[in-house]
Amino acid sequence: MLPTSVNYTATDRIRDIIEDNWKILFVLNRFKIPFGSGNRTVGNVCEKNNIDCPTFLAVINLINDRNYNGQTIHLPTLVDYLREAHSYILDFFLPAIRDTLIRGVHQPKSDNTAIHIIKFFDEYMDEVRNHMAFEDNTVFPYIDQLQKGVKHPGFHIKDFASKHTSMTSKLDELKDIFLQHYSIPNTPILSKALSDITLCGEDLISHCEIEDRLLIPAVERLERMNHAKIKADKDITHESASYISLYESLSEREKDIIKLVAHGLSNKEIACRLCLSFHTITTYRKNLSTKLNIHSSAALTIFAILHNIIDPKEIELK
């Protein structure tokens, strides 16, 4: 058992984290992590399955009420995770609850109330489907375009955030109908339906918290960065624009590596810090040398300072 006051790290085993909270099984499914990975560490599993480790750690720490701050969110990884969550909830979880609920309420002594309960649940499913369709068809494509430097003038992530809800109020109403008002035999199948409704509600709350606390802040940062780039482009000459385009071509991962190089970390230390293999970091360094025509750590440090990747005060002079 892992200490409850300590954040999960890349060195923790998957099986120990699941023992802390079995709902992490949902997370593994949505990150497409296969069974049989339990004895491996988080870092090993993420590297093996091409998953951004800091994003994975942010999700599992948030779900387990641990400190999720300080992790750099890789938006493509998080959006893929959320899409998988949508598919699970819409294509499996809610339909399975509906089937169980139908079997539970259609008892020999049931009345027309059962029909209205199923209708209530069907309307709820439509609301969830519309909510997630908006994210799949509008929000996620917006984020994808934003990462390419394309800003849609008619949409801002705060527009989505202001209308974002957990979608659980109707599930609570349905549970209250059974627990307080609807006198019907408490059969095992009906009890399972209500327990699954409760679990679905908890899953939806967790899903919305991931969007509110991880996705939306990360997109807001990206929007600010894009805005700053557009503003800077208006003030620079053609010559300097050519040079800045090199900076703009860098991915967030490349900037992370440049920053760690400027801090004096070796390739091996950087690999450990970012939960990547030594070979992967070496490849990144070679690509950076080619892209920037910078071949020494000292020159890369100067580049990092000039482009505000790192504050000079953070660098220890030796």
N, C-alpha and C positions, 0 to 999 in steps of 0.2 A: 504494500500500500504506500502511495506517495504522500508526503506531507501536504496537508490541505492549504497551508499558508504559502506554499512555494509555487511559482509559475512552472508550467510544463516547459521543457527545453528540448533541444534536438537530441540530447543524449538519453532521454527517458524512453523506456520500452512502450510499444503500442499496447501490449496486454495489460501493463500496469495502469495506463490511462483509462482503458476500458473498465477495469475493475473499480476505478474511482467513479465512473459514470458510464453505464452501459449504453446510454443514448449516443455515445461517440460512434457506435456502430453505424448510425445514420450518416455521420460525417465521413466515415471510411467509404460507404457506398457512394456518396455524392462526389468524393474525390476519385472514385473508381479504383480504390485500393483493394486488391484481391485478398481473400482469406489466406491464412498461412503466414501472415506477416507479423503476428503477435510478438514473437521473441526479438524482433528487430527493433532498433531505435527509430525514433521519428526521423532523424536525419537520413538513416539508411533507406527507410521506406520512401521518403520524399525523393531522394536521388534516384532510386530504382524505378520509380513511377513518373519521373519528370514533373514533380509537383514543387511549386515554390514553397520552400520550407517556412520562411517567416509568415506567409499567408496562412498556411496550415496551422501554425502555432497560434496565430491571432484568433482563428476560429475556435480551436479547442479550448483555449484559455477563456475566451468570452463565454462559451457555452457552459463552462464549469465554474463561472463566477470568479475567475482569477484575473490578474492584471494582463490585459491584452494590449496595452499601450506600448509604444516603442518598437513595434514590428512594422516593417515596411510592407505595405500591401501591394501585391502584384495584381493589377486589375483584371487582366485576362484570366488568371487562375481563379480569382474570386467570382467573376461573372460565370465561368464554366460551372463552378460549384453551385451557384444559385440556379442556373438553368436545370441542372440535375435535380435539385430540390423541387423545383416546379414540376418536373416530369414525375417524380416519385409521388408527390402529394396529389396531383391531378389524375394521373393514370393508374395509380395503385391504391394509395392510402384512402382517399375519399370514396372511390367506388367500392372498396372492400368494406368500409364502414356502412355504406348504404345497403349492401347485400345483407350484412349482419343485422342491421336495424330492421329491415323488412321481415326477416325471419323472426326477430324478437317481438315485434308489435302485432304481427298477424297470428294471434292466438285464437283458440276456439271461442273465447268469450270477449274478444276484442270488438270495438265498435268503429264508427266512422272516424273517430279521432285518429286512428292509425293511418288512414289515408292522408289526413291533413299533416300529420307528423312527417311522412315521407315527402309530401309536397314542400313543406318547410325546409327540409334538408336539401331537396333538389334546387330550390331557390338559392340556398346558401352556397351550394356547389357552383352555381352559375356566377355568383358574386366573386368567389375566389378565382374562378377561371378567367373572368374579365379582368380582375386585378392583376393576375399574373401574365395575362396576354398583353396588357399594356406595358409591363416591364420587358417582356420578351420582344415585343414588336417596336417599342418606342425608346425605353430607357437604355436597354443594353446596346442597341444599334447606335444610339447617341454617344454612349461611352466609347464604343469601338471607333467611331469617327473622330471623337475628341482626341483619342490616342494617336491618331494620324494627323493631328493638327487642324482638323476641320471642325469649326464651331457652328452649330445650327443656331441662327439668330432668334428663332422663335421658341427656344426651349432652354431651360436652365435646371440644374439638378435640384435647386431649392424649390422649384415648382412641384417636383415629385415629392420632395421631403415634406412639404407643407400639407400634402394630402395623404401621406402614408399612414396606414393604420395596421394593427395586428390581425384584423379579420377574425377575432375570436368571440366577439360579443354574442353573436347568434348561437354559437356552440354552447356558451354559458346559459343562454335562455333555454335551449333545448334540454340541457341537463336539469335545470330547475323545474321544467315541466314534469319530468319523471320523478324527481326527488320530492317535489312539494305538492303536485296537483293531480297527476295522472295515476289513479289507482289501478294497477295492473300487476299480475304475478311477476315476481322478480326471478325470472328463469335464468339459467346460466348463459344462454345466448344473448338475452337482453342485457345482462350484466356485462358481458364482453363488449357489446356495442357501446355502452356508456363509458367503459374504461378506455376503449379505443378512441372515443370522442375526446376524452380528457387528454390522452396522449397526443392526439392530433392538435389539440389546442396548444399544448406546451411546445410542440414542434413548430407551429406557426409563430408563436411568440418569439421563440429562439431565432427563427428564420428572419423575422422582421428586425430583431435587434442586430443581427449581422449586417443587414442592409443599412440600418440607421447609424450604427456605431463604426462600421468598417467601410462599407461601400460608399455611402454619401460623403463622409469626410475625405476619402481618397479622391473622389471625383471632383470635389470642391477644390482640392489642392491642384489637381490637373487643370481645372478651369482657370485658376489664378495664374498658373505657370503659362498657359497659352495666352492669357490676356497680357501678361508681362512681355512675352515674346513679340506680340503684335505691336505693343507700344514701343518696344525697343527698336523694332524694324523701321519705324517712322523716323528715327533720329540718327541712324547710322549711315555711313557712306557705302558706296558699292563695294569698295575694297574691304571694309570691315564686315560687311554683310557676308562676303564670301568666307571669311574666317569664322564668323559666328555659326554659319551653316554647319560647320564641322561639329560644334558643340550641340546644335539642335539635332544632329543625326544620332547622337548618343542615346542609347536606351537607359532606362532607370538602373538596370543591373550594371551597365558599364560605368555609370556615374558612381554607383556604390563601390565598385572595385577601385576606381580612381581615388575616391576619398580614403579608402583603406590603405592604398599604396602611399598616399600623402601622409598618413598617420604612421608610416614606417613598417607596416605589416608585410611579412613575406607571403609568397603565393600559398604556402601550406597553411599559414595562419588565416589568410583570407578565405581559403576553402572551408576551414573549420567554422569560421564566423558566419558564412553564408550558407552553410549546410550543402556545399557543392563538392565535387571531387577535385583533386589536385589537377587532373588532366583538363577539366573544364575551365578552371581558373587560368591555366597556362594558355589555353586556346583563346580565352578572352584577352589576355595580355598581348598575345601576338596580333590579334585583330585590331586592338587599340593602337599598337605601334604602327600598323599599316595605315589605318584610317587617319590618324593624327600626325603621322610622320614624327612621332616622339618615341625615343627608344630607351630613355633612362628614367629611373624613378624620380630623380631630382627635377628633370624637365617636366615630368607628368605632375609633380607637386606644384610647380609654378603655373602650369595650365589650370590645375584645380583652383588655385587662388585667384587667377585672373577671371575665371568664369563663375566665381562664387560657389563652387562645389564644396569648398571648405573655408573656414575662417582661419586666417594666418595665425591667430592667437592660439588655435587648437594644436598647432604643430610644435613639437618639442625640438628645439635646435640642439644639435649634438656637436 
